[in-house]
Amino acid sequence: MNDQHTYQGSCFCHAVEFTVTGKPVAMGYCHCESCRHWSAGPVNAFTLWHPEAVQITRGSDQIGSYSRTSHSLRKWCKLCGGHVFSEHPEWKLIDVFTAAIPDFPFKPGIHVHYQESVLQISDGLPKFKDIPKEMGGSGIIVEE
């Protein structure tokens, strides 16, 4: 019996639709300059999923992509420009932007790249200078 919940997601205009199934590997906030610039906000909420948990159900031909570095391949809708996810090949994970899955119960666990923060958030969550050691970072935690 499969008791894993499936959540519906989409771009801004719904030309690209997808599902995520189960639970993400991690959830949190990224403060790096790249994510802030890409999301046009002071912080980016992320959910990291195994690729097999993410299924494009509509509009795969409408997905554009851009890679500024080898760390991420950012994806968006060619019609509305709405951001949907970023592939992270080194980690074999997909970051599905939290805002693109409106009914998903987002429960952040960490902040990453907090050294680059332009918006200080006092929420008691661990704040990594860069990223956790198991993901290739220093693992250094900074104060709120």
N, CA, C and O atoms as CSV, one atom per row, in Angstrom:
chain,resi,resn,atom,element,x,y,z
A,1,MET,N,N,0.837,-1.183,0.000
A,1,MET,CA,C,0.000,0.000,0.000
A,1,MET,C,C,0.881,1.246,0.000
A,1,MET,O,O,1.826,1.327,0.785
A,2,ASN,N,N,0.593,2.207,-0.856
A,2,ASN,CA,C,1.369,3.425,-0.971
A,2,ASN,C,C,0.670,4.531,-0.191
A,2,ASN,O,O,-0.405,4.992,-0.574
A,3,ASP,N,N,1.300,4.954,0.918
A,3,ASP,CA,C,0.699,6.006,1.732
A,3,ASP,C,C,1.415,7.346,1.544
A,3,ASP,O,O,1.269,8.256,2.360
A,4,GLN,N,N,2.181,7.456,0.471
A,4,GLN,CA,C,2.885,8.698,0.195
A,4,GLN,C,C,1.946,9.682,-0.490
A,4,GLN,O,O,1.303,9.358,-1.488
A,5,HIS,N,N,1.879,10.871,0.056
A,5,HIS,CA,C,1.000,11.900,-0.485
A,5,HIS,C,C,1.615,12.523,-1.736
A,5,HIS,O,O,2.834,12.674,-1.825
A,6,THR,N,N,0.776,12.882,-2.696
A,6,THR,CA,C,1.210,13.565,-3.908
A,6,THR,C,C,0.652,14.981,-3.890
A,6,THR,O,O,-0.526,15.200,-3.605
A,7,TYR,N,N,1.526,15.942,-4.202
A,7,TYR,CA,C,1.145,17.355,-4.232
A,7,TYR,C,C,1.261,17.869,-5.655
A,7,TYR,O,O,2.183,17.507,-6.386
A,8,GLN,N,N,0.309,18.722,-6.043
A,8,GLN,CA,C,0.284,19.316,-7.377
A,8,GLN,C,C,1.036,20.642,-7.358
A,8,GLN,O,O,0.938,21.415,-6.405
A,9,GLY,N,N,1.786,20.888,-8.424
A,9,GLY,CA,C,2.485,22.154,-8.546
A,9,GLY,C,C,2.422,22.662,-9.965
A,9,GLY,O,O,2.065,21.927,-10.885
A,10,SER,N,N,2.773,23.936,-10.141
A,10,SER,CA,C,2.742,24.514,-11.479
A,10,SER,C,C,3.549,25.800,-11.526
A,10,SER,O,O,3.974,26.346,-10.508
A,11,CYS,N,N,3.739,26.256,-12.755
A,11,CYS,CA,C,4.282,27.595,-12.967
A,11,CYS,C,C,3.152,28.589,-12.708
A,11,CYS,O,O,2.051,28.196,-12.320
A,12,PHE,N,N,3.422,29.857,-12.922
A,12,PHE,CA,C,2.460,30.922,-12.669
A,12,PHE,C,C,1.204,30.810,-13.534
A,12,PHE,O,O,0.100,31.059,-13.049
A,13,CYS,N,N,1.359,30.435,-14.815
A,13,CYS,CA,C,0.210,30.372,-15.737
A,13,CYS,C,C,-0.372,28.961,-15.890
A,13,CYS,O,O,-1.358,28.783,-16.605
A,14,HIS,N,N,0.206,27.983,-15.248
A,14,HIS,CA,C,-0.224,26.579,-15.286
A,14,HIS,C,C,0.065,25.873,-16.613
A,14,HIS,O,O,-0.444,24.776,-16.845
A,15,ALA,N,N,0.868,26.479,-17.479
A,15,ALA,CA,C,1.256,25.776,-18.715
A,15,ALA,C,C,2.166,24.600,-18.384
A,15,ALA,O,O,2.170,23.587,-19.084
A,16,VAL,N,N,2.941,24.748,-17.301
A,16,VAL,CA,C,3.788,23.658,-16.803
A,16,VAL,C,C,3.184,23.192,-15.492
A,16,VAL,O,O,3.025,23.976,-14.556
A,17,GLU,N,N,2.848,21.916,-15.430
A,17,GLU,CA,C,2.313,21.331,-14.204
A,17,GLU,C,C,3.125,20.101,-13.849
A,17,GLU,O,O,3.666,19.428,-14.726
A,18,PHE,N,N,3.207,19.813,-12.563
A,18,PHE,CA,C,4.010,18.684,-12.091
A,18,PHE,C,C,3.449,18.189,-10.763
A,18,PHE,O,O,2.603,18.835,-10.145
A,19,THR,N,N,3.935,17.043,-10.347
A,19,THR,CA,C,3.607,16.519,-9.029
A,19,THR,C,C,4.908,16.203,-8.295
A,19,THR,O,O,5.938,15.919,-8.907
A,20,VAL,N,N,4.830,16.259,-6.990
A,20,VAL,CA,C,5.894,15.751,-6.124
A,20,VAL,C,C,5.228,14.742,-5.200
A,20,VAL,O,O,4.127,14.973,-4.701
A,21,THR,N,N,5.901,13.632,-4.981
A,21,THR,CA,C,5.310,12.560,-4.190
A,21,THR,C,C,6.232,12.184,-3.034
A,21,THR,O,O,7.446,12.063,-3.196
A,22,GLY,N,N,5.621,12.002,-1.862
A,22,GLY,CA,C,6.376,11.590,-0.687
A,22,GLY,C,C,6.849,12.784,0.105
A,22,GLY,O,O,6.148,13.786,0.247
A,23,LYS,N,N,8.065,12.649,0.619
A,23,LYS,CA,C,8.648,13.707,1.439
A,23,LYS,C,C,9.961,14.155,0.820
A,23,LYS,O,O,10.700,13.337,0.271
A,24,PRO,N,N,10.258,15.448,0.903
A,24,PRO,CA,C,11.535,15.915,0.378
A,24,PRO,C,C,12.694,15.447,1.260
A,24,PRO,O,O,12.503,15.068,2.415
A,25,VAL,N,N,13.877,15.483,0.698
A,25,VAL,CA,C,15.100,15.143,1.424
A,25,VAL,C,C,15.394,16.221,2.464
A,25,VAL,O,O,15.848,15.922,3.569
A,26,ALA,N,N,15.133,17.470,2.101
A,26,ALA,CA,C,15.369,18.602,3.002
A,26,ALA,C,C,14.481,19.771,2.591
A,26,ALA,O,O,14.032,19.871,1.449
A,27,MET,N,N,14.243,20.652,3.564
A,27,MET,CA,C,13.494,21.884,3.323
A,27,MET,C,C,14.174,23.006,4.095
A,27,MET,O,O,14.666,22.798,5.204
A,28,GLY,N,N,14.199,24.167,3.516
A,28,GLY,CA,C,14.802,25.283,4.233
A,28,GLY,C,C,14.813,26.547,3.410
A,28,GLY,O,O,14.019,26.732,2.488
A,29,TYR,N,N,15.746,27.416,3.777
A,29,TYR,CA,C,15.884,28.716,3.127
A,29,TYR,C,C,17.309,28.879,2.620
A,29,TYR,O,O,18.267,28.569,3.329
A,30,CYS,N,N,17.446,29.363,1.399
A,30,CYS,CA,C,18.763,29.659,0.844
A,30,CYS,C,C,18.928,31.171,0.751
A,30,CYS,O,O,18.036,31.883,0.289
A,31,HIS,N,N,20.085,31.642,1.197
A,31,HIS,CA,C,20.377,33.070,1.216
A,31,HIS,C,C,21.464,33.450,0.225
A,31,HIS,O,O,21.922,34.592,0.229
A,32,CYS,N,N,21.894,32.509,-0.635
A,32,CYS,CA,C,22.998,32.824,-1.552
A,32,CYS,C,C,22.558,33.867,-2.578
A,32,CYS,O,O,21.373,34.003,-2.883
A,33,GLU,N,N,23.539,34.596,-3.098
A,33,GLU,CA,C,23.261,35.654,-4.064
A,33,GLU,C,C,22.564,35.097,-5.300
A,33,GLU,O,O,21.648,35.730,-5.825
A,34,SER,N,N,22.982,33.923,-5.774
A,34,SER,CA,C,22.370,33.342,-6.972
A,34,SER,C,C,20.882,33.072,-6.766
A,34,SER,O,O,20.067,33.449,-7.607
A,35,CYS,N,N,20.522,32.430,-5.667
A,35,CYS,CA,C,19.108,32.137,-5.409
A,35,CYS,C,C,18.305,33.410,-5.179
A,35,CYS,O,O,17.171,33.524,-5.646
A,36,ARG,N,N,18.886,34.366,-4.464
A,36,ARG,CA,C,18.178,35.632,-4.232
A,36,ARG,C,C,17.929,36.352,-5.554
A,36,ARG,O,O,16.832,36.851,-5.804
A,37,HIS,N,N,18.947,36.401,-6.386
A,37,HIS,CA,C,18.802,37.089,-7.661
A,37,HIS,C,C,17.791,36.355,-8.549
A,37,HIS,O,O,16.927,36.988,-9.157
A,38,TRP,N,N,17.893,35.025,-8.627
A,38,TRP,CA,C,16.989,34.230,-9.456
A,38,TRP,C,C,15.539,34.365,-9.001
A,38,TRP,O,O,14.632,34.485,-9.825
A,39,SER,N,N,15.325,34.346,-7.677
A,39,SER,CA,C,13.955,34.413,-7.158
A,39,SER,C,C,13.434,35.842,-7.033
A,39,SER,O,O,12.248,36.051,-6.780
A,40,ALA,N,N,14.315,36.826,-7.208
A,40,ALA,CA,C,13.955,38.241,-7.069
A,40,ALA,C,C,13.422,38.542,-5.670
A,40,ALA,O,O,12.511,39.351,-5.497
A,41,GLY,N,N,14.010,37.873,-4.675
A,41,GLY,CA,C,13.606,38.089,-3.292
A,41,GLY,C,C,14.811,38.054,-2.373
A,41,GLY,O,O,15.902,37.680,-2.802
A,42,PRO,N,N,14.634,38.437,-1.114
A,42,PRO,CA,C,15.750,38.459,-0.175
A,42,PRO,C,C,16.159,37.084,0.340
A,42,PRO,O,O,17.216,36.940,0.954
A,43,VAL,N,N,15.322,36.068,0.091
A,43,VAL,CA,C,15.606,34.697,0.523
A,43,VAL,C,C,14.772,33.760,-0.351
A,43,VAL,O,O,13.711,34.148,-0.840
A,44,ASN,N,N,15.246,32.534,-0.547
A,44,ASN,CA,C,14.517,31.578,-1.379
A,44,ASN,C,C,14.176,30.330,-0.553
A,44,ASN,O,O,15.068,29.695,0.010
A,45,ALA,N,N,12.909,29.988,-0.483
A,45,ALA,CA,C,12.478,28.776,0.216
A,45,ALA,C,C,12.627,27.586,-0.727
A,45,ALA,O,O,12.168,27.629,-1.868
A,46,PHE,N,N,13.275,26.518,-0.241
A,46,PHE,CA,C,13.519,25.353,-1.091
A,46,PHE,C,C,12.979,24.065,-0.490
A,46,PHE,O,O,12.829,23.933,0.725
A,47,THR,N,N,12.692,23.120,-1.380
A,47,THR,CA,C,12.387,21.744,-1.012
A,47,THR,C,C,13.217,20.875,-1.951
A,47,THR,O,O,13.093,20.995,-3.170
A,48,LEU,N,N,14.053,20.012,-1.408
A,48,LEU,CA,C,14.919,19.147,-2.214
A,48,LEU,C,C,14.331,17.750,-2.301
A,48,LEU,O,O,14.014,17.129,-1.287
A,49,TRP,N,N,14.191,17.265,-3.532
A,49,TRP,CA,C,13.551,15.975,-3.799
A,49,TRP,C,C,14.464,15.083,-4.616
A,49,TRP,O,O,15.290,15.561,-5.392
A,50,HIS,N,N,14.305,13.768,-4.431
A,50,HIS,CA,C,14.938,12.815,-5.341
A,50,HIS,C,C,14.237,12.961,-6.694
A,50,HIS,O,O,13.025,13.170,-6.729
A,51,PRO,N,N,14.964,12.857,-7.801
A,51,PRO,CA,C,14.360,13.054,-9.129
A,51,PRO,C,C,13.131,12.180,-9.398
A,51,PRO,O,O,12.197,12.628,-10.063
A,52,GLU,N,N,13.117,10.961,-8.900
A,52,GLU,CA,C,11.983,10.075,-9.166
A,52,GLU,C,C,10.705,10.535,-8.453
A,52,GLU,O,O,9.621,10.047,-8.776
A,53,ALA,N,N,10.806,11.456,-7.498
A,53,ALA,CA,C,9.635,11.973,-6.790
A,53,ALA,C,C,8.972,13.129,-7.536
A,53,ALA,O,O,7.873,13.553,-7.179
A,54,VAL,N,N,9.642,13.638,-8.573
A,54,VAL,CA,C,9.138,14.796,-9.328
A,54,VAL,C,C,8.721,14.331,-10.719
A,54,VAL,O,O,9.530,13.766,-11.455
A,55,GLN,N,N,7.462,14.568,-11.079
A,55,GLN,CA,C,6.950,14.171,-12.385
A,55,GLN,C,C,6.318,15.370,-13.091
A,55,GLN,O,O,5.426,16.014,-12.538
A,56,ILE,N,N,6.770,15.670,-14.297
A,56,ILE,CA,C,6.140,16.712,-15.107
A,56,ILE,C,C,4.885,16.086,-15.709
A,56,ILE,O,O,4.967,15.062,-16.388
A,57,THR,N,N,3.731,16.691,-15.465
A,57,THR,CA,C,2.464,16.134,-15.949
A,57,THR,C,C,1.882,16.923,-17.113
A,57,THR,O,O,0.963,16.459,-17.788
A,58,ARG,N,N,2.416,18.109,-17.342
A,58,ARG,CA,C,1.926,18.940,-18.441
A,58,ARG,C,C,2.991,19.975,-18.800
A,58,ARG,O,O,3.647,20.538,-17.924
A,59,GLY,N,N,3.149,20.213,-20.097
A,59,GLY,CA,C,3.979,21.312,-20.561
A,59,GLY,C,C,5.482,21.111,-20.528
A,59,GLY,O,O,6.229,22.083,-20.422
A,60,SER,N,N,5.940,19.878,-20.616
A,60,SER,CA,C,7.392,19.671,-20.594
A,60,SER,C,C,8.083,20.409,-21.746
A,60,SER,O,O,9.247,20.794,-21.638
A,61,ASP,N,N,7.353,20.600,-22.844
A,61,ASP,CA,C,7.912,21.337,-23.990
A,61,ASP,C,C,7.976,22.843,-23.733
A,61,ASP,O,O,8.577,23.579,-24.516
A,62,GLN,N,N,7.363,23.304,-22.645
A,62,GLN,CA,C,7.374,24.726,-22.300
A,62,GLN,C,C,8.409,25.073,-21.233
A,62,GLN,O,O,8.446,26.201,-20.742
A,63,ILE,N,N,9.249,24.103,-20.876
A,63,ILE,CA,C,10.241,24.336,-19.838
A,63,ILE,C,C,11.549,24.821,-20.458
A,63,ILE,O,O,12.142,24.151,-21.303
A,64,GLY,N,N,11.981,25.996,-20.021
A,64,GLY,CA,C,13.275,26.530,-20.415
A,64,GLY,C,C,14.288,26.243,-19.323
A,64,GLY,O,O,13.914,25.962,-18.185
A,65,SER,N,N,15.563,26.312,-19.660
A,65,SER,CA,C,16.578,26.055,-18.642
A,65,SER,C,C,17.791,26.959,-18.841
A,65,SER,O,O,18.071,27.432,-19.942
A,66,TYR,N,N,18.487,27.179,-17.753
A,66,TYR,CA,C,19.670,28.019,-17.761
A,66,TYR,C,C,20.634,27.517,-16.695
A,66,TYR,O,O,20.229,27.186,-15.581
A,67,SER,N,N,21.909,27.464,-17.050
A,67,SER,CA,C,22.927,27.033,-16.106
A,67,SER,C,C,24.037,28.071,-16.052
A,67,SER,O,O,24.814,28.215,-16.996
A,68,ARG,N,N,24.103,28.783,-14.951
A,68,ARG,CA,C,25.174,29.760,-14.745
A,68,ARG,C,C,26.438,29.074,-14.254
A,68,ARG,O,O,27.553,29.492,-14.565
A,69,THR,N,N,26.238,28.001,-13.472
A,69,THR,CA,C,27.353,27.195,-12.965
A,69,THR,C,C,26.980,25.724,-13.113
A,69,THR,O,O,25.844,25.395,-13.457
A,70,SER,N,N,27.929,24.857,-12.855
A,70,SER,CA,C,27.664,23.416,-12.924
A,70,SER,C,C,26.861,22.923,-11.716
A,70,SER,O,O,26.442,21.766,-11.689
A,71,HIS,N,N,26.644,23.778,-10.728
A,71,HIS,CA,C,25.938,23.384,-9.505
A,71,HIS,C,C,24.424,23.299,-9.669
A,71,HIS,O,O,23.753,22.571,-8.938
A,72,SER,N,N,23.888,24.054,-10.641
A,72,SER,CA,C,22.434,24.036,-10.776
A,72,SER,C,C,22.002,24.348,-12.206
A,72,SER,O,O,22.625,25.130,-12.923
A,73,LEU,N,N,20.908,23.699,-12.580
A,73,LEU,CA,C,20.267,23.929,-13.873
A,73,LEU,C,C,18.868,24.449,-13.549
A,73,LEU,O,O,17.985,23.684,-13.163
A,74,ARG,N,N,18.680,25.738,-13.709
A,74,ARG,CA,C,17.425,26.387,-13.319
A,74,ARG,C,C,16.382,26.245,-14.420
A,74,ARG,O,O,16.695,26.386,-15.602
A,75,LYS,N,N,15.133,25.962,-14.024
A,75,LYS,CA,C,14.047,25.694,-14.975
A,75,LYS,C,C,12.878,26.649,-14.734
A,75,LYS,O,O,12.550,26.981,-13.594
A,76,TRP,N,N,12.256,27.086,-15.840
A,76,TRP,CA,C,11.137,28.011,-15.781
A,76,TRP,C,C,10.195,27.751,-16.944
A,76,TRP,O,O,10.530,27.022,-17.878
A,77,CYS,N,N,9.023,28.350,-16.880
A,77,CYS,CA,C,8.038,28.258,-17.959
A,77,CYS,C,C,8.383,29.294,-19.026
A,77,CYS,O,O,8.588,30.470,-18.725
A,78,LYS,N,N,8.444,28.836,-20.277
A,78,LYS,CA,C,8.748,29.734,-21.398
A,78,LYS,C,C,7.609,30.718,-21.682
A,78,LYS,O,O,7.839,31.769,-22.281
A,79,LEU,N,N,6.384,30.390,-21.258
A,79,LEU,CA,C,5.241,31.271,-21.523
A,79,LEU,C,C,5.131,32.405,-20.506
A,79,LEU,O,O,5.042,33.572,-20.888
A,80,CYS,N,N,5.135,32.071,-19.223
A,80,CYS,CA,C,4.923,33.103,-18.203
A,80,CYS,C,C,6.202,33.512,-17.476
A,80,CYS,O,O,6.223,34.522,-16.773
A,81,GLY,N,N,7.258,32.735,-17.644
A,81,GLY,CA,C,8.507,33.040,-16.947
A,81,GLY,C,C,8.537,32.544,-15.519
A,81,GLY,O,O,9.520,32.749,-14.808
A,82,GLY,N,N,7.456,31.886,-15.089
A,82,GLY,CA,C,7.392,31.385,-13.714
A,82,GLY,C,C,8.434,30.310,-13.447
A,82,GLY,O,O,8.576,29.362,-14.220
A,83,HIS,N,N,9.159,30.466,-12.347
A,83,HIS,CA,C,10.183,29.502,-11.969
A,83,HIS,C,C,9.524,28.273,-11.349
A,83,HIS,O,O,8.581,28.398,-10.568
A,84,VAL,N,N,10.016,27.096,-11.695
A,84,VAL,CA,C,9.426,25.877,-11.144
A,84,VAL,C,C,10.412,25.050,-10.334
A,84,VAL,O,O,10.065,24.584,-9.249
A,85,PHE,N,N,11.626,24.853,-10.825
A,85,PHE,CA,C,12.602,24.090,-10.045
A,85,PHE,C,C,14.008,24.290,-10.577
A,85,PHE,O,O,14.221,24.897,-11.626
A,86,SER,N,N,14.965,23.759,-9.816
A,86,SER,CA,C,16.368,23.733,-10.232
A,86,SER,C,C,16.899,22.332,-10.007
A,86,SER,O,O,16.675,21.734,-8.954
A,87,GLU,N,N,17.597,21.813,-10.995
A,87,GLU,CA,C,18.249,20.519,-10.839
A,87,GLU,C,C,19.649,20.760,-10.280
A,87,GLU,O,O,20.355,21.675,-10.706
A,88,HIS,N,N,20.036,19.922,-9.317
A,88,HIS,CA,C,21.370,19.992,-8.723
A,88,HIS,C,C,22.080,18.662,-9.007
A,88,HIS,O,O,21.988,17.727,-8.212
A,89,PRO,N,N,22.792,18.579,-10.148
A,89,PRO,CA,C,23.390,17.309,-10.578
A,89,PRO,C,C,24.388,16.705,-9.586
A,89,PRO,O,O,24.447,15.484,-9.440
A,90,GLU,N,N,25.164,17.538,-8.911
A,90,GLU,CA,C,26.161,17.017,-7.969
A,90,GLU,C,C,25.508,16.271,-6.811
A,90,GLU,O,O,26.065,15.296,-6.307
A,91,TRP,N,N,24.350,16.717,-6.395
A,91,TRP,CA,C,23.647,16.094,-5.275
A,91,TRP,C,C,22.609,15.091,-5.740
A,91,TRP,O,O,22.048,14.357,-4.927
A,92,LYS,N,N,22.345,15.051,-7.053
A,92,LYS,CA,C,21.286,14.195,-7.604
A,92,LYS,C,C,19.940,14.503,-6.941
A,92,LYS,O,O,19.195,13.607,-6.546
A,93,LEU,N,N,19.659,15.815,-6.834
A,93,LEU,CA,C,18.418,16.297,-6.222
A,93,LEU,C,C,17.821,17.412,-7.075
A,93,LEU,O,O,18.516,18.071,-7.847
A,94,ILE,N,N,16.516,17.603,-6.914
A,94,ILE,CA,C,15.806,18.680,-7.583
A,94,ILE,C,C,15.214,19.597,-6.519
A,94,ILE,O,O,14.513,19.145,-5.613
A,95,ASP,N,N,15.503,20.879,-6.641
A,95,ASP,CA,C,14.937,21.886,-5.750
A,95,ASP,C,C,13.648,22.380,-6.384
A,95,ASP,O,O,13.676,23.118,-7.369
A,96,VAL,N,N,12.526,21.976,-5.821
A,96,VAL,CA,C,11.229,22.457,-6.298
A,96,VAL,C,C,10.891,23.665,-5.437
A,96,VAL,O,O,10.802,23.561,-4.213
A,97,PHE,N,N,10.702,24.817,-6.085
A,97,PHE,CA,C,10.445,26.039,-5.346
A,97,PHE,C,C,9.146,25.916,-4.567
A,97,PHE,O,O,8.102,25.569,-5.120
A,98,THR,N,N,9.228,26.203,-3.294
A,98,THR,CA,C,8.112,26.010,-2.378
A,98,THR,C,C,6.840,26.715,-2.849
A,98,THR,O,O,5.747,26.164,-2.723
A,99,ALA,N,N,6.972,27.910,-3.385
A,99,ALA,CA,C,5.795,28.660,-3.838
A,99,ALA,C,C,5.094,27.994,-5.016
A,99,ALA,O,O,3.923,28.272,-5.270
A,100,ALA,N,N,5.790,27.121,-5.737
A,100,ALA,CA,C,5.199,26.447,-6.896
A,100,ALA,C,C,4.348,25.239,-6.503
A,100,ALA,O,O,3.653,24.674,-7.348
A,101,ILE,N,N,4.395,24.837,-5.224
A,101,ILE,CA,C,3.561,23.725,-4.727
A,101,ILE,C,C,2.745,24.253,-3.538
A,101,ILE,O,O,3.075,23.995,-2.380
A,102,PRO,N,N,1.677,24.995,-3.848
A,102,PRO,CA,C,0.949,25.748,-2.820
A,102,PRO,C,C,0.347,24.937,-1.683
A,102,PRO,O,O,0.232,25.461,-0.574
A,103,ASP,N,N,-0.041,23.696,-1.900
A,103,ASP,CA,C,-0.655,22.906,-0.828
A,103,ASP,C,C,0.348,22.068,-0.039
A,103,ASP,O,O,-0.036,21.351,0.885
A,104,PHE,N,N,1.611,22.152,-0.390
A,104,PHE,CA,C,2.631,21.375,0.310
A,104,PHE,C,C,2.888,21.974,1.697
A,104,PHE,O,O,3.067,23.185,1.821
A,105,PRO,N,N,2.908,21.134,2.742
A,105,PRO,CA,C,3.131,21.631,4.108
A,105,PRO,C,C,4.625,21.900,4.366
A,105,PRO,O,O,5.327,21.054,4.919
A,106,PHE,N,N,5.085,23.060,3.969
A,106,PHE,CA,C,6.488,23.446,4.102
A,106,PHE,C,C,6.877,23.588,5.566
A,106,PHE,O,O,6.271,24.359,6.310
A,107,LYS,N,N,7.905,22.827,5.973
A,107,LYS,CA,C,8.431,22.878,7.339
A,107,LYS,C,C,9.946,22.976,7.237
A,107,LYS,O,O,10.638,21.958,7.228
A,108,PRO,N,N,10.469,24.213,7.159
A,108,PRO,CA,C,11.907,24.389,6.974
A,108,PRO,C,C,12.705,23.828,8.138
A,108,PRO,O,O,12.260,23.849,9.286
A,109,GLY,N,N,13.902,23.321,7.818
A,109,GLY,CA,C,14.761,22.761,8.856
A,109,GLY,C,C,16.084,23.497,9.008
A,109,GLY,O,O,16.716,23.429,10.062
A,110,ILE,N,N,16.507,24.203,7.954
A,110,ILE,CA,C,17.808,24.877,7.989
A,110,ILE,C,C,17.791,26.138,7.126
A,110,ILE,O,O,16.895,26.367,6.313
A,111,HIS,N,N,18.828,26.937,7.349
A,111,HIS,CA,C,19.159,28.056,6.465
A,111,HIS,C,C,20.533,27.738,5.896
A,111,HIS,O,O,21.425,27.325,6.637
A,112,VAL,N,N,20.720,27.923,4.590
A,112,VAL,CA,C,22.029,27.713,3.974
A,112,VAL,C,C,22.536,29.018,3.373
A,112,VAL,O,O,21.761,29.906,3.016
A,113,HIS,N,N,23.855,29.107,3.272
A,113,HIS,CA,C,24.537,30.309,2.757
A,113,HIS,C,C,24.137,31.556,3.549
A,113,HIS,O,O,23.959,32.639,2.992
A,114,TYR,N,N,24.003,31.371,4.853
A,114,TYR,CA,C,23.548,32.481,5.693
A,114,TYR,C,C,24.569,33.619,5.746
A,114,TYR,O,O,24.210,34.753,6.062
A,115,GLN,N,N,25.827,33.331,5.444
A,115,GLN,CA,C,26.848,34.382,5.417
A,115,GLN,C,C,26.511,35.448,4.374
A,115,GLN,O,O,26.984,36.580,4.472
A,116,GLU,N,N,25.698,35.093,3.378
A,116,GLU,CA,C,25.326,36.028,2.312
A,116,GLU,C,C,23.976,36.698,2.563
A,116,GLU,O,O,23.467,37.426,1.711
A,117,SER,N,N,23.411,36.448,3.721
A,117,SER,CA,C,22.058,36.933,4.021
A,117,SER,C,C,21.945,38.450,3.952
A,117,SER,O,O,22.826,39.177,4.413
A,118,VAL,N,N,20.842,38.914,3.366
A,118,VAL,CA,C,20.486,40.334,3.383
A,118,VAL,C,C,19.226,40.542,4.230
A,118,VAL,O,O,18.800,41.674,4.460
A,119,LEU,N,N,18.638,39.431,4.688
A,119,LEU,CA,C,17.457,39.476,5.541
A,119,LEU,C,C,17.706,38.536,6.710
A,119,LEU,O,O,17.657,37.316,6.556
A,120,GLN,N,N,17.967,39.098,7.860
A,120,GLN,CA,C,18.207,38.290,9.050
A,120,GLN,C,C,16.883,37.704,9.537
A,120,GLN,O,O,15.885,38.416,9.650
A,121,ILE,N,N,16.882,36.404,9.824
A,121,ILE,CA,C,15.672,35.725,10.279
A,121,ILE,C,C,15.977,35.026,11.597
A,121,ILE,O,O,16.843,34.154,11.658
A,122,SER,N,N,15.270,35.408,12.643
A,122,SER,CA,C,15.445,34.796,13.957
A,122,SER,C,C,14.327,33.782,14.166
A,122,SER,O,O,13.238,34.129,14.623
A,123,ASP,N,N,14.610,32.516,13.825
A,123,ASP,CA,C,13.591,31.479,13.947
A,123,ASP,C,C,14.090,30.244,14.695
A,123,ASP,O,O,13.366,29.256,14.818
A,124,GLY,N,N,15.329,30.301,15.196
A,124,GLY,CA,C,15.866,29.186,15.960
A,124,GLY,C,C,16.397,28.038,15.122
A,124,GLY,O,O,16.928,27.076,15.678
A,125,LEU,N,N,16.272,28.105,13.799
A,125,LEU,CA,C,16.781,27.040,12.930
A,125,LEU,C,C,18.292,27.183,12.754
A,125,LEU,O,O,18.823,28.290,12.847
A,126,PRO,N,N,18.991,26.071,12.500
A,126,PRO,CA,C,20.432,26.157,12.238
A,126,PRO,C,C,20.702,27.001,10.997
A,126,PRO,O,O,20.010,26.900,9.985
A,127,LYS,N,N,21.732,27.834,11.110
A,127,LYS,CA,C,22.099,28.732,10.018
A,127,LYS,C,C,23.523,28.404,9.593
A,127,LYS,O,O,24.489,28.738,10.279
A,128,PHE,N,N,23.629,27.745,8.450
A,128,PHE,CA,C,24.933,27.330,7.951
A,128,PHE,C,C,25.612,28.461,7.197
A,128,PHE,O,O,24.984,29.165,6.405
A,129,LYS,N,N,26.909,28.625,7.455
A,129,LYS,CA,C,27.697,29.623,6.731
A,129,LYS,C,C,27.567,29.381,5.230
A,129,LYS,O,O,27.356,30.313,4.455
A,130,ASP,N,N,27.698,28.108,4.829
A,130,ASP,CA,C,27.491,27.726,3.428
A,130,ASP,C,C,26.473,26.592,3.407
A,130,ASP,O,O,25.271,26.852,3.456
A,131,ILE,N,N,26.918,25.354,3.334
A,131,ILE,CA,C,25.993,24.215,3.356
A,131,ILE,C,C,26.532,23.143,4.303
A,131,ILE,O,O,27.703,23.192,4.680
A,132,PRO,N,N,25.698,22.175,4.692
A,132,PRO,CA,C,26.158,21.097,5.572
A,132,PRO,C,C,27.313,20.293,4.955
A,132,PRO,O,O,27.437,20.193,3.735
A,133,LYS,N,N,28.147,19.726,5.826
A,133,LYS,CA,C,29.302,18.936,5.375
A,133,LYS,C,C,28.913,17.810,4.432
A,133,LYS,O,O,29.592,17.577,3.432
A,134,GLU,N,N,27.820,17.104,4.741
A,134,GLU,CA,C,27.413,15.959,3.926
A,134,GLU,C,C,27.032,16.358,2.493
A,134,GLU,O,O,26.880,15.501,1.623
A,135,MET,N,N,26.882,17.653,2.265
A,135,MET,CA,C,26.559,18.138,0.916
A,135,MET,C,C,27.758,18.846,0.279
A,135,MET,O,O,27.638,19.458,-0.782
A,136,GLY,N,N,28.915,18.753,0.944
A,136,GLY,CA,C,30.135,19.325,0.396
A,136,GLY,C,C,30.527,20.679,0.948
A,136,GLY,O,O,31.469,21.299,0.454
A,137,GLY,N,N,29.821,21.147,1.963
A,137,GLY,CA,C,30.133,22.449,2.547
A,137,GLY,C,C,31.031,22.347,3.774
A,137,GLY,O,O,31.542,21.275,4.098
A,138,SER,N,N,31.213,23.468,4.443
A,138,SER,CA,C,32.065,23.506,5.644
A,138,SER,C,C,31.345,22.948,6.855
A,138,SER,O,O,31.986,22.456,7.783
A,139,GLY,N,N,30.017,23.017,6.860
A,139,GLY,CA,C,29.260,22.580,8.023
A,139,GLY,C,C,29.272,23.581,9.157
A,139,GLY,O,O,28.730,23.302,10.227
A,140,ILE,N,N,29.876,24.741,8.949
A,140,ILE,CA,C,29.982,25.759,9.995
A,140,ILE,C,C,28.614,26.427,10.191
A,140,ILE,O,O,27.973,26.876,9.240
A,141,ILE,N,N,28.201,26.473,11.446
A,141,ILE,CA,C,26.938,27.127,11.803
A,141,ILE,C,C,27.255,28.509,12.351
A,141,ILE,O,O,28.141,28.663,13.192
A,142,VAL,N,N,26.527,29.519,11.871
A,142,VAL,CA,C,26.718,30.885,12.333
A,142,VAL,C,C,25.569,31.275,13.269
A,142,VAL,O,O,24.506,30.655,13.250
A,143,GLU,N,N,25.795,32.300,14.080
A,143,GLU,CA,C,24.769,32.755,15.006
A,143,GLU,C,C,23.671,33.526,14.275
A,143,GLU,O,O,23.874,34.084,13.197
A,144,GLU,N,N,22.498,33.530,14.913
A,144,GLU,CA,C,21.366,34.294,14.349
A,144,GLU,C,C,21.662,35.771,14.394
A,144,GLU,O,O,20.838,36.579,13.967
